[in-house]
């Protein structure tokens, strides 16, 4: 996929995430995963 098309998809919120880090937990907090977009570099956390 051409780079410009990938950037346009990221602009609209369609990222290509890859898993960076996972933390397991118990209880109300649960686990947390960090993911990063391979195209634009956006890093975010998700509740697992």
mmCIF entry with sequence, helices, sheets and N, C-alpha, C, O atoms, coordinates in Angstrom:
data_MODEL
# 
_entry.id   MODEL 
# 
_entity.id                         1 
_entity.type                       polymer 
_entity.pdbx_number_of_molecules   1 
# 
_entity_poly.entity_id                      1 
_entity_poly.type                           'polypeptide(L)' 
_entity_poly.nstd_linkage                   no 
_entity_poly.nstd_monomer                   no 
_entity_poly.pdbx_seq_one_letter_code       
;(UNK)(UNK)(UNK)(UNK)(UNK)(UNK)(UNK)(UNK)(UNK)(UNK)(UNK)(UNK)(UNK)(UNK)(UNK)(UNK)
(UNK)(UNK)(UNK)(UNK)(UNK)(UNK)(UNK)(UNK)(UNK)(UNK)(UNK)(UNK)(UNK)(UNK)(UNK)(UNK)
(UNK)(UNK)(UNK)(UNK)(UNK)(UNK)(UNK)(UNK)(UNK)(UNK)(UNK)(UNK)(UNK)(UNK)(UNK)(UNK)
;
_entity_poly.pdbx_seq_one_letter_code_can   XXXXXXXXXXXXXXXXXXXXXXXXXXXXXXXXXXXXXXXXXXXXXXXX 
_entity_poly.pdbx_strand_id                 A 
# 
loop_
_entity_poly_seq.entity_id 
_entity_poly_seq.num 
_entity_poly_seq.mon_id 
_entity_poly_seq.hetero 
1 1  UNK n 
1 2  UNK n 
1 3  UNK n 
1 4  UNK n 
1 5  UNK n 
1 6  UNK n 
1 7  UNK n 
1 8  UNK n 
1 9  UNK n 
1 10 UNK n 
1 11 UNK n 
1 12 UNK n 
1 13 UNK n 
1 14 UNK n 
1 15 UNK n 
1 16 UNK n 
1 17 UNK n 
1 18 UNK n 
1 19 UNK n 
1 20 UNK n 
1 21 UNK n 
1 22 UNK n 
1 23 UNK n 
1 24 UNK n 
1 25 UNK n 
1 26 UNK n 
1 27 UNK n 
1 28 UNK n 
1 29 UNK n 
1 30 UNK n 
1 31 UNK n 
1 32 UNK n 
1 33 UNK n 
1 34 UNK n 
1 35 UNK n 
1 36 UNK n 
1 37 UNK n 
1 38 UNK n 
1 39 UNK n 
1 40 UNK n 
1 41 UNK n 
1 42 UNK n 
1 43 UNK n 
1 44 UNK n 
1 45 UNK n 
1 46 UNK n 
1 47 UNK n 
1 48 UNK n 
# 
_struct_asym.id          A 
_struct_asym.entity_id   1 
# 
_struct_conf.conf_type_id            HELX_P 
_struct_conf.id                      HELX_P1 
_struct_conf.pdbx_PDB_helix_id       AA1 
_struct_conf.beg_label_comp_id       UNK 
_struct_conf.beg_label_asym_id       A 
_struct_conf.beg_label_seq_id        3 
_struct_conf.pdbx_beg_PDB_ins_code   ? 
_struct_conf.end_label_comp_id       UNK 
_struct_conf.end_label_asym_id       A 
_struct_conf.end_label_seq_id        11 
_struct_conf.pdbx_end_PDB_ins_code   ? 
_struct_conf.beg_auth_comp_id        UNK 
_struct_conf.beg_auth_asym_id        A 
_struct_conf.beg_auth_seq_id         3 
_struct_conf.end_auth_comp_id        UNK 
_struct_conf.end_auth_asym_id        A 
_struct_conf.end_auth_seq_id         11 
_struct_conf.pdbx_PDB_helix_class    1 
_struct_conf.details                 ? 
_struct_conf.pdbx_PDB_helix_length   9 
# 
_struct_conf_type.id          HELX_P 
_struct_conf_type.criteria    ? 
_struct_conf_type.reference   ? 
# 
_struct_sheet.id               AA1 
_struct_sheet.type             ? 
_struct_sheet.number_strands   3 
_struct_sheet.details          ? 
# 
loop_
_struct_sheet_order.sheet_id 
_struct_sheet_order.range_id_1 
_struct_sheet_order.range_id_2 
_struct_sheet_order.offset 
_struct_sheet_order.sense 
AA1 1 2 ? anti-parallel 
AA1 2 3 ? anti-parallel 
# 
loop_
_struct_sheet_range.sheet_id 
_struct_sheet_range.id 
_struct_sheet_range.beg_label_comp_id 
_struct_sheet_range.beg_label_asym_id 
_struct_sheet_range.beg_label_seq_id 
_struct_sheet_range.pdbx_beg_PDB_ins_code 
_struct_sheet_range.end_label_comp_id 
_struct_sheet_range.end_label_asym_id 
_struct_sheet_range.end_label_seq_id 
_struct_sheet_range.pdbx_end_PDB_ins_code 
_struct_sheet_range.beg_auth_comp_id 
_struct_sheet_range.beg_auth_asym_id 
_struct_sheet_range.beg_auth_seq_id 
_struct_sheet_range.end_auth_comp_id 
_struct_sheet_range.end_auth_asym_id 
_struct_sheet_range.end_auth_seq_id 
AA1 1 UNK A 17 ? UNK A 23 ? UNK A 17 UNK A 23 
AA1 2 UNK A 32 ? UNK A 37 ? UNK A 32 UNK A 37 
AA1 3 UNK A 43 ? UNK A 47 ? UNK A 43 UNK A 47 
# 
loop_
_atom_site.group_PDB 
_atom_site.id 
_atom_site.type_symbol 
_atom_site.label_atom_id 
_atom_site.label_alt_id 
_atom_site.label_comp_id 
_atom_site.label_asym_id 
_atom_site.label_entity_id 
_atom_site.label_seq_id 
_atom_site.pdbx_PDB_ins_code 
_atom_site.Cartn_x 
_atom_site.Cartn_y 
_atom_site.Cartn_z 
_atom_site.occupancy 
_atom_site.B_iso_or_equiv 
_atom_site.pdbx_formal_charge 
_atom_site.auth_seq_id 
_atom_site.auth_comp_id 
_atom_site.auth_asym_id 
_atom_site.auth_atom_id 
_atom_site.pdbx_PDB_model_num 
ATOM 1   N N  . UNK A 1 1  ? 0.846   -1.167 0.000  1.00 0.00 ? 1  UNK A N  1 
ATOM 2   C CA . UNK A 1 1  ? 0.000   0.000  0.000  1.00 0.00 ? 1  UNK A CA 1 
ATOM 3   C C  . UNK A 1 1  ? 0.897   1.238  0.000  1.00 0.00 ? 1  UNK A C  1 
ATOM 4   O O  . UNK A 1 1  ? 1.819   1.329  0.811  1.00 0.00 ? 1  UNK A O  1 
ATOM 5   N N  . UNK A 1 2  ? 0.645   2.168  -0.877 1.00 0.00 ? 2  UNK A N  1 
ATOM 6   C CA . UNK A 1 2  ? 1.465   3.384  -0.907 1.00 0.00 ? 2  UNK A CA 1 
ATOM 7   C C  . UNK A 1 2  ? 1.389   4.148  0.419  1.00 0.00 ? 2  UNK A C  1 
ATOM 8   O O  . UNK A 1 2  ? 0.369   4.130  1.106  1.00 0.00 ? 2  UNK A O  1 
ATOM 9   N N  . UNK A 1 3  ? 2.477   4.808  0.753  1.00 0.00 ? 3  UNK A N  1 
ATOM 10  C CA . UNK A 1 3  ? 2.586   5.505  2.035  1.00 0.00 ? 3  UNK A CA 1 
ATOM 11  C C  . UNK A 1 3  ? 1.527   6.595  2.182  1.00 0.00 ? 3  UNK A C  1 
ATOM 12  O O  . UNK A 1 3  ? 0.976   6.763  3.270  1.00 0.00 ? 3  UNK A O  1 
ATOM 13  N N  . UNK A 1 4  ? 1.233   7.329  1.134  1.00 0.00 ? 4  UNK A N  1 
ATOM 14  C CA . UNK A 1 4  ? 0.266   8.426  1.234  1.00 0.00 ? 4  UNK A CA 1 
ATOM 15  C C  . UNK A 1 4  ? -1.127  7.889  1.534  1.00 0.00 ? 4  UNK A C  1 
ATOM 16  O O  . UNK A 1 4  ? -1.876  8.509  2.289  1.00 0.00 ? 4  UNK A O  1 
ATOM 17  N N  . UNK A 1 5  ? -1.484  6.755  0.962  1.00 0.00 ? 5  UNK A N  1 
ATOM 18  C CA . UNK A 1 5  ? -2.784  6.152  1.237  1.00 0.00 ? 5  UNK A CA 1 
ATOM 19  C C  . UNK A 1 5  ? -2.860  5.684  2.690  1.00 0.00 ? 5  UNK A C  1 
ATOM 20  O O  . UNK A 1 5  ? -3.898  5.822  3.336  1.00 0.00 ? 5  UNK A O  1 
ATOM 21  N N  . UNK A 1 6  ? -1.766  5.135  3.199  1.00 0.00 ? 6  UNK A N  1 
ATOM 22  C CA . UNK A 1 6  ? -1.713  4.719  4.597  1.00 0.00 ? 6  UNK A CA 1 
ATOM 23  C C  . UNK A 1 6  ? -1.886  5.893  5.544  1.00 0.00 ? 6  UNK A C  1 
ATOM 24  O O  . UNK A 1 6  ? -2.586  5.785  6.551  1.00 0.00 ? 6  UNK A O  1 
ATOM 25  N N  . UNK A 1 7  ? -1.258  7.004  5.231  1.00 0.00 ? 7  UNK A N  1 
ATOM 26  C CA . UNK A 1 7  ? -1.386  8.209  6.066  1.00 0.00 ? 7  UNK A CA 1 
ATOM 27  C C  . UNK A 1 7  ? -2.810  8.749  6.045  1.00 0.00 ? 7  UNK A C  1 
ATOM 28  O O  . UNK A 1 7  ? -3.312  9.223  7.064  1.00 0.00 ? 7  UNK A O  1 
ATOM 29  N N  . UNK A 1 8  ? -3.458  8.681  4.893  1.00 0.00 ? 8  UNK A N  1 
ATOM 30  C CA . UNK A 1 8  ? -4.852  9.128  4.802  1.00 0.00 ? 8  UNK A CA 1 
ATOM 31  C C  . UNK A 1 8  ? -5.742  8.232  5.660  1.00 0.00 ? 8  UNK A C  1 
ATOM 32  O O  . UNK A 1 8  ? -6.648  8.721  6.336  1.00 0.00 ? 8  UNK A O  1 
ATOM 33  N N  . UNK A 1 9  ? -5.489  6.926  5.637  1.00 0.00 ? 9  UNK A N  1 
ATOM 34  C CA . UNK A 1 9  ? -6.263  6.009  6.475  1.00 0.00 ? 9  UNK A CA 1 
ATOM 35  C C  . UNK A 1 9  ? -6.050  6.319  7.955  1.00 0.00 ? 9  UNK A C  1 
ATOM 36  O O  . UNK A 1 9  ? -6.999  6.267  8.737  1.00 0.00 ? 9  UNK A O  1 
ATOM 37  N N  . UNK A 1 10 ? -4.821  6.639  8.347  1.00 0.00 ? 10 UNK A N  1 
ATOM 38  C CA . UNK A 1 10 ? -4.550  7.019  9.737  1.00 0.00 ? 10 UNK A CA 1 
ATOM 39  C C  . UNK A 1 10 ? -5.285  8.305  10.099 1.00 0.00 ? 10 UNK A C  1 
ATOM 40  O O  . UNK A 1 10 ? -5.772  8.443  11.221 1.00 0.00 ? 10 UNK A O  1 
ATOM 41  N N  . UNK A 1 11 ? -5.368  9.233  9.178  1.00 0.00 ? 11 UNK A N  1 
ATOM 42  C CA . UNK A 1 11 ? -6.082  10.483 9.421  1.00 0.00 ? 11 UNK A CA 1 
ATOM 43  C C  . UNK A 1 11 ? -7.548  10.219 9.740  1.00 0.00 ? 11 UNK A C  1 
ATOM 44  O O  . UNK A 1 11 ? -8.142  10.915 10.563 1.00 0.00 ? 11 UNK A O  1 
ATOM 45  N N  . UNK A 1 12 ? -8.132  9.212  9.088  1.00 0.00 ? 12 UNK A N  1 
ATOM 46  C CA . UNK A 1 12 ? -9.531  8.865  9.331  1.00 0.00 ? 12 UNK A CA 1 
ATOM 47  C C  . UNK A 1 12 ? -9.712  7.890  10.491 1.00 0.00 ? 12 UNK A C  1 
ATOM 48  O O  . UNK A 1 12 ? -10.837 7.479  10.777 1.00 0.00 ? 12 UNK A O  1 
ATOM 49  N N  . UNK A 1 13 ? -8.621  7.512  11.167 1.00 0.00 ? 13 UNK A N  1 
ATOM 50  C CA . UNK A 1 13 ? -8.720  6.671  12.349 1.00 0.00 ? 13 UNK A CA 1 
ATOM 51  C C  . UNK A 1 13 ? -8.573  5.181  12.091 1.00 0.00 ? 13 UNK A C  1 
ATOM 52  O O  . UNK A 1 13 ? -8.847  4.375  12.981 1.00 0.00 ? 13 UNK A O  1 
ATOM 53  N N  . UNK A 1 14 ? -8.144  4.796  10.892 1.00 0.00 ? 14 UNK A N  1 
ATOM 54  C CA . UNK A 1 14 ? -7.948  3.382  10.562 1.00 0.00 ? 14 UNK A CA 1 
ATOM 55  C C  . UNK A 1 14 ? -6.457  3.062  10.635 1.00 0.00 ? 14 UNK A C  1 
ATOM 56  O O  . UNK A 1 14 ? -5.757  3.053  9.622  1.00 0.00 ? 14 UNK A O  1 
ATOM 57  N N  . UNK A 1 15 ? -5.989  2.801  11.847 1.00 0.00 ? 15 UNK A N  1 
ATOM 58  C CA . UNK A 1 15 ? -4.571  2.575  12.095 1.00 0.00 ? 15 UNK A CA 1 
ATOM 59  C C  . UNK A 1 15 ? -4.203  1.105  11.912 1.00 0.00 ? 15 UNK A C  1 
ATOM 60  O O  . UNK A 1 15 ? -5.068  0.229  11.935 1.00 0.00 ? 15 UNK A O  1 
ATOM 61  N N  . UNK A 1 16 ? -2.926  0.851  11.734 1.00 0.00 ? 16 UNK A N  1 
ATOM 62  C CA . UNK A 1 16 ? -2.366  -0.491 11.598 1.00 0.00 ? 16 UNK A CA 1 
ATOM 63  C C  . UNK A 1 16 ? -1.564  -0.784 12.873 1.00 0.00 ? 16 UNK A C  1 
ATOM 64  O O  . UNK A 1 16 ? -0.343  -0.627 12.895 1.00 0.00 ? 16 UNK A O  1 
ATOM 65  N N  . UNK A 1 17 ? -2.263  -1.212 13.935 1.00 0.00 ? 17 UNK A N  1 
ATOM 66  C CA . UNK A 1 17 ? -1.633  -1.370 15.241 1.00 0.00 ? 17 UNK A CA 1 
ATOM 67  C C  . UNK A 1 17 ? -0.827  -2.653 15.348 1.00 0.00 ? 17 UNK A C  1 
ATOM 68  O O  . UNK A 1 17 ? -1.161  -3.676 14.750 1.00 0.00 ? 17 UNK A O  1 
ATOM 69  N N  . UNK A 1 18 ? 0.256   -2.568 16.138 1.00 0.00 ? 18 UNK A N  1 
ATOM 70  C CA . UNK A 1 18 ? 1.020   -3.749 16.531 1.00 0.00 ? 18 UNK A CA 1 
ATOM 71  C C  . UNK A 1 18 ? 1.224   -3.677 18.040 1.00 0.00 ? 18 UNK A C  1 
ATOM 72  O O  . UNK A 1 18 ? 1.299   -2.590 18.613 1.00 0.00 ? 18 UNK A O  1 
ATOM 73  N N  . UNK A 1 19 ? 1.311   -4.820 18.667 1.00 0.00 ? 19 UNK A N  1 
ATOM 74  C CA . UNK A 1 19 ? 1.417   -4.925 20.117 1.00 0.00 ? 19 UNK A CA 1 
ATOM 75  C C  . UNK A 1 19 ? 2.822   -4.555 20.568 1.00 0.00 ? 19 UNK A C  1 
ATOM 76  O O  . UNK A 1 19 ? 3.810   -5.052 20.027 1.00 0.00 ? 19 UNK A O  1 
ATOM 77  N N  . UNK A 1 20 ? 2.903   -3.672 21.573 1.00 0.00 ? 20 UNK A N  1 
ATOM 78  C CA . UNK A 1 20 ? 4.187   -3.238 22.115 1.00 0.00 ? 20 UNK A CA 1 
ATOM 79  C C  . UNK A 1 20 ? 4.449   -3.902 23.459 1.00 0.00 ? 20 UNK A C  1 
ATOM 80  O O  . UNK A 1 20 ? 5.504   -4.504 23.661 1.00 0.00 ? 20 UNK A O  1 
ATOM 81  N N  . UNK A 1 21 ? 3.487   -3.797 24.386 1.00 0.00 ? 21 UNK A N  1 
ATOM 82  C CA . UNK A 1 21 ? 3.688   -4.257 25.761 1.00 0.00 ? 21 UNK A CA 1 
ATOM 83  C C  . UNK A 1 21 ? 2.359   -4.721 26.333 1.00 0.00 ? 21 UNK A C  1 
ATOM 84  O O  . UNK A 1 21 ? 1.312   -4.154 26.019 1.00 0.00 ? 21 UNK A O  1 
ATOM 85  N N  . UNK A 1 22 ? 2.397   -5.754 27.174 1.00 0.00 ? 22 UNK A N  1 
ATOM 86  C CA . UNK A 1 22 ? 1.193   -6.258 27.825 1.00 0.00 ? 22 UNK A CA 1 
ATOM 87  C C  . UNK A 1 22 ? 1.454   -6.390 29.314 1.00 0.00 ? 22 UNK A C  1 
ATOM 88  O O  . UNK A 1 22 ? 2.483   -6.928 29.723 1.00 0.00 ? 22 UNK A O  1 
ATOM 89  N N  . UNK A 1 23 ? 0.527   -5.902 30.123 1.00 0.00 ? 23 UNK A N  1 
ATOM 90  C CA . UNK A 1 23 ? 0.596   -6.038 31.568 1.00 0.00 ? 23 UNK A CA 1 
ATOM 91  C C  . UNK A 1 23 ? -0.664  -6.739 32.035 1.00 0.00 ? 23 UNK A C  1 
ATOM 92  O O  . UNK A 1 23 ? -1.775  -6.275 31.780 1.00 0.00 ? 23 UNK A O  1 
ATOM 93  N N  . UNK A 1 24 ? -0.486  -7.860 32.721 1.00 0.00 ? 24 UNK A N  1 
ATOM 94  C CA . UNK A 1 24 ? -1.628  -8.611 33.214 1.00 0.00 ? 24 UNK A CA 1 
ATOM 95  C C  . UNK A 1 24 ? -1.964  -8.167 34.624 1.00 0.00 ? 24 UNK A C  1 
ATOM 96  O O  . UNK A 1 24 ? -1.077  -7.854 35.417 1.00 0.00 ? 24 UNK A O  1 
ATOM 97  N N  . UNK A 1 25 ? -3.261  -8.142 34.932 1.00 0.00 ? 25 UNK A N  1 
ATOM 98  C CA . UNK A 1 25 ? -3.697  -7.767 36.264 1.00 0.00 ? 25 UNK A CA 1 
ATOM 99  C C  . UNK A 1 25 ? -5.011  -8.427 36.596 1.00 0.00 ? 25 UNK A C  1 
ATOM 100 O O  . UNK A 1 25 ? -5.721  -8.906 35.712 1.00 0.00 ? 25 UNK A O  1 
ATOM 101 N N  . UNK A 1 26 ? -5.328  -8.451 37.865 1.00 0.00 ? 26 UNK A N  1 
ATOM 102 C CA . UNK A 1 26 ? -6.572  -9.037 38.319 1.00 0.00 ? 26 UNK A CA 1 
ATOM 103 C C  . UNK A 1 26 ? -7.427  -7.963 38.960 1.00 0.00 ? 26 UNK A C  1 
ATOM 104 O O  . UNK A 1 26 ? -6.914  -6.935 39.402 1.00 0.00 ? 26 UNK A O  1 
ATOM 105 N N  . UNK A 1 27 ? -8.709  -8.192 39.011 1.00 0.00 ? 27 UNK A N  1 
ATOM 106 C CA . UNK A 1 27 ? -9.609  -7.250 39.652 1.00 0.00 ? 27 UNK A CA 1 
ATOM 107 C C  . UNK A 1 27 ? -10.222 -6.289 38.654 1.00 0.00 ? 27 UNK A C  1 
ATOM 108 O O  . UNK A 1 27 ? -10.322 -6.577 37.462 1.00 0.00 ? 27 UNK A O  1 
ATOM 109 N N  . UNK A 1 28 ? -10.629 -5.141 39.169 1.00 0.00 ? 28 UNK A N  1 
ATOM 110 C CA . UNK A 1 28 ? -11.347 -4.158 38.359 1.00 0.00 ? 28 UNK A CA 1 
ATOM 111 C C  . UNK A 1 28 ? -10.469 -3.587 37.246 1.00 0.00 ? 28 UNK A C  1 
ATOM 112 O O  . UNK A 1 28 ? -10.965 -3.292 36.159 1.00 0.00 ? 28 UNK A O  1 
ATOM 113 N N  . UNK A 1 29 ? -9.183  -3.431 37.506 1.00 0.00 ? 29 UNK A N  1 
ATOM 114 C CA . UNK A 1 29 ? -8.284  -2.846 36.506 1.00 0.00 ? 29 UNK A CA 1 
ATOM 115 C C  . UNK A 1 29 ? -8.021  -3.770 35.344 1.00 0.00 ? 29 UNK A C  1 
ATOM 116 O O  . UNK A 1 29 ? -7.952  -3.328 34.197 1.00 0.00 ? 29 UNK A O  1 
ATOM 117 N N  . UNK A 1 30 ? -7.872  -5.050 35.629 1.00 0.00 ? 30 UNK A N  1 
ATOM 118 C CA . UNK A 1 30 ? -7.587  -6.009 34.574 1.00 0.00 ? 30 UNK A CA 1 
ATOM 119 C C  . UNK A 1 30 ? -6.239  -5.778 33.931 1.00 0.00 ? 30 UNK A C  1 
ATOM 120 O O  . UNK A 1 30 ? -5.370  -5.127 34.512 1.00 0.00 ? 30 UNK A O  1 
ATOM 121 N N  . UNK A 1 31 ? -6.062  -6.304 32.743 1.00 0.00 ? 31 UNK A N  1 
ATOM 122 C CA . UNK A 1 31 ? -4.804  -6.141 32.026 1.00 0.00 ? 31 UNK A CA 1 
ATOM 123 C C  . UNK A 1 31 ? -4.813  -4.914 31.136 1.00 0.00 ? 31 UNK A C  1 
ATOM 124 O O  . UNK A 1 31 ? -5.870  -4.395 30.774 1.00 0.00 ? 31 UNK A O  1 
ATOM 125 N N  . UNK A 1 32 ? -3.623  -4.460 30.792 1.00 0.00 ? 32 UNK A N  1 
ATOM 126 C CA . UNK A 1 32 ? -3.468  -3.294 29.929 1.00 0.00 ? 32 UNK A CA 1 
ATOM 127 C C  . UNK A 1 32 ? -2.478  -3.645 28.827 1.00 0.00 ? 32 UNK A C  1 
ATOM 128 O O  . UNK A 1 32 ? -1.436  -4.245 29.094 1.00 0.00 ? 32 UNK A O  1 
ATOM 129 N N  . UNK A 1 33 ? -2.792  -3.278 27.599 1.00 0.00 ? 33 UNK A N  1 
ATOM 130 C CA . UNK A 1 33 ? -1.875  -3.481 26.480 1.00 0.00 ? 33 UNK A CA 1 
ATOM 131 C C  . UNK A 1 33 ? -1.542  -2.137 25.847 1.00 0.00 ? 33 UNK A C  1 
ATOM 132 O O  . UNK A 1 33 ? -2.402  -1.266 25.724 1.00 0.00 ? 33 UNK A O  1 
ATOM 133 N N  . UNK A 1 34 ? -0.285  -1.979 25.446 1.00 0.00 ? 34 UNK A N  1 
ATOM 134 C CA . UNK A 1 34 ? 0.145   -0.798 24.695 1.00 0.00 ? 34 UNK A CA 1 
ATOM 135 C C  . UNK A 1 34 ? 0.314   -1.204 23.252 1.00 0.00 ? 34 UNK A C  1 
ATOM 136 O O  . UNK A 1 34 ? 0.969   -2.204 22.956 1.00 0.00 ? 34 UNK A O  1 
ATOM 137 N N  . UNK A 1 35 ? -0.275  -0.433 22.344 1.00 0.00 ? 35 UNK A N  1 
ATOM 138 C CA . UNK A 1 35 ? -0.175  -0.706 20.914 1.00 0.00 ? 35 UNK A CA 1 
ATOM 139 C C  . UNK A 1 35 ? 0.322   0.544  20.200 1.00 0.00 ? 35 UNK A C  1 
ATOM 140 O O  . UNK A 1 35 ? 0.110   1.666  20.660 1.00 0.00 ? 35 UNK A O  1 
ATOM 141 N N  . UNK A 1 36 ? 0.992   0.327  19.058 1.00 0.00 ? 36 UNK A N  1 
ATOM 142 C CA . UNK A 1 36 ? 1.547   1.435  18.287 1.00 0.00 ? 36 UNK A CA 1 
ATOM 143 C C  . UNK A 1 36 ? 1.212   1.223  16.815 1.00 0.00 ? 36 UNK A C  1 
ATOM 144 O O  . UNK A 1 36 ? 1.311   0.110  16.298 1.00 0.00 ? 36 UNK A O  1 
ATOM 145 N N  . UNK A 1 37 ? 0.816   2.298  16.150 1.00 0.00 ? 37 UNK A N  1 
ATOM 146 C CA . UNK A 1 37 ? 0.530   2.244  14.722 1.00 0.00 ? 37 UNK A CA 1 
ATOM 147 C C  . UNK A 1 37 ? 1.850   2.153  13.959 1.00 0.00 ? 37 UNK A C  1 
ATOM 148 O O  . UNK A 1 37 ? 2.782   2.913  14.222 1.00 0.00 ? 37 UNK A O  1 
ATOM 149 N N  . UNK A 1 38 ? 1.920   1.222  13.016 1.00 0.00 ? 38 UNK A N  1 
ATOM 150 C CA . UNK A 1 38 ? 3.142   1.036  12.249 1.00 0.00 ? 38 UNK A CA 1 
ATOM 151 C C  . UNK A 1 38 ? 3.346   2.125  11.205 1.00 0.00 ? 38 UNK A C  1 
ATOM 152 O O  . UNK A 1 38 ? 4.473   2.347  10.761 1.00 0.00 ? 38 UNK A O  1 
ATOM 153 N N  . UNK A 1 39 ? 2.279   2.808  10.807 1.00 0.00 ? 39 UNK A N  1 
ATOM 154 C CA . UNK A 1 39 ? 2.386   3.828  9.774  1.00 0.00 ? 39 UNK A CA 1 
ATOM 155 C C  . UNK A 1 39 ? 2.709   5.213  10.337 1.00 0.00 ? 39 UNK A C  1 
ATOM 156 O O  . UNK A 1 39 ? 3.611   5.889  9.843  1.00 0.00 ? 39 UNK A O  1 
ATOM 157 N N  . UNK A 1 40 ? 1.971   5.637  11.375 1.00 0.00 ? 40 UNK A N  1 
ATOM 158 C CA . UNK A 1 40 ? 2.144   7.018  11.858 1.00 0.00 ? 40 UNK A CA 1 
ATOM 159 C C  . UNK A 1 40 ? 2.826   7.115  13.217 1.00 0.00 ? 40 UNK A C  1 
ATOM 160 O O  . UNK A 1 40 ? 3.232   8.205  13.619 1.00 0.00 ? 40 UNK A O  1 
ATOM 161 N N  . UNK A 1 41 ? 2.966   5.984  13.945 1.00 0.00 ? 41 UNK A N  1 
ATOM 162 C CA . UNK A 1 41 ? 3.659   5.996  15.212 1.00 0.00 ? 41 UNK A CA 1 
ATOM 163 C C  . UNK A 1 41 ? 2.802   6.332  16.418 1.00 0.00 ? 41 UNK A C  1 
ATOM 164 O O  . UNK A 1 41 ? 3.337   6.488  17.515 1.00 0.00 ? 41 UNK A O  1 
ATOM 165 N N  . UNK A 1 42 ? 1.490   6.449  16.255 1.00 0.00 ? 42 UNK A N  1 
ATOM 166 C CA . UNK A 1 42 ? 0.594   6.736  17.360 1.00 0.00 ? 42 UNK A CA 1 
ATOM 167 C C  . UNK A 1 42 ? 0.639   5.587  18.360 1.00 0.00 ? 42 UNK A C  1 
ATOM 168 O O  . UNK A 1 42 ? 0.459   4.428  17.987 1.00 0.00 ? 42 UNK A O  1 
ATOM 169 N N  . UNK A 1 43 ? 0.882   5.909  19.645 1.00 0.00 ? 43 UNK A N  1 
ATOM 170 C CA . UNK A 1 43 ? 0.917   4.905  20.701 1.00 0.00 ? 43 UNK A CA 1 
ATOM 171 C C  . UNK A 1 43 ? -0.256  5.140  21.621 1.00 0.00 ? 43 UNK A C  1 
ATOM 172 O O  . UNK A 1 43 ? -0.512  6.271  22.034 1.00 0.00 ? 43 UNK A O  1 
ATOM 173 N N  . UNK A 1 44 ? -0.983  4.063  21.951 1.00 0.00 ? 44 UNK A N  1 
ATOM 174 C CA . UNK A 1 44 ? -2.144  4.162  22.813 1.00 0.00 ? 44 UNK A CA 1 
ATOM 175 C C  . UNK A 1 44 ? -2.232  2.927  23.703 1.00 0.00 ? 44 UNK A C  1 
ATOM 176 O O  . UNK A 1 44 ? -1.595  1.909  23.431 1.00 0.00 ? 44 UNK A O  1 
ATOM 177 N N  . UNK A 1 45 ? -3.021  3.024  24.761 1.00 0.00 ? 45 UNK A N  1 
ATOM 178 C CA . UNK A 1 45 ? -3.224  1.894  25.662 1.00 0.00 ? 45 UNK A CA 1 
ATOM 179 C C  . UNK A 1 45 ? -4.653  1.403  25.536 1.00 0.00 ? 45 UNK A C  1 
ATOM 180 O O  . UNK A 1 45 ? -5.574  2.170  25.254 1.00 0.00 ? 45 UNK A O  1 
ATOM 181 N N  . UNK A 1 46 ? -4.813  0.112  25.752 1.00 0.00 ? 46 UNK A N  1 
ATOM 182 C CA . UNK A 1 46 ? -6.128  -0.510 25.692 1.00 0.00 ? 46 UNK A CA 1 
ATOM 183 C C  . UNK A 1 46 ? -6.306  -1.371 26.935 1.00 0.00 ? 46 UNK A C  1 
ATOM 184 O O  . UNK A 1 46 ? -5.353  -1.960 27.446 1.00 0.00 ? 46 UNK A O  1 
ATOM 185 N N  . UNK A 1 47 ? -7.533  -1.432 27.405 1.00 0.00 ? 47 UNK A N  1 
ATOM 186 C CA . UNK A 1 47 ? -7.876  -2.327 28.509 1.00 0.00 ? 47 UNK A CA 1 
ATOM 187 C C  . UNK A 1 47 ? -8.123  -3.712 27.922 1.00 0.00 ? 47 UNK A C  1 
ATOM 188 O O  . UNK A 1 47 ? -8.877  -3.865 26.961 1.00 0.00 ? 47 UNK A O  1 
ATOM 189 N N  . UNK A 1 48 ? -7.485  -4.707 28.507 1.00 0.00 ? 48 UNK A N  1 
ATOM 190 C CA . UNK A 1 48 ? -7.595  -6.070 27.968 1.00 0.00 ? 48 UNK A CA 1 
ATOM 191 C C  . UNK A 1 48 ? -8.707  -6.858 28.611 1.00 0.00 ? 48 UNK A C  1 
ATOM 192 O O  . UNK A 1 48 ? -8.922  -8.019 28.262 1.00 0.00 ? 48 UNK A O  1 
# 
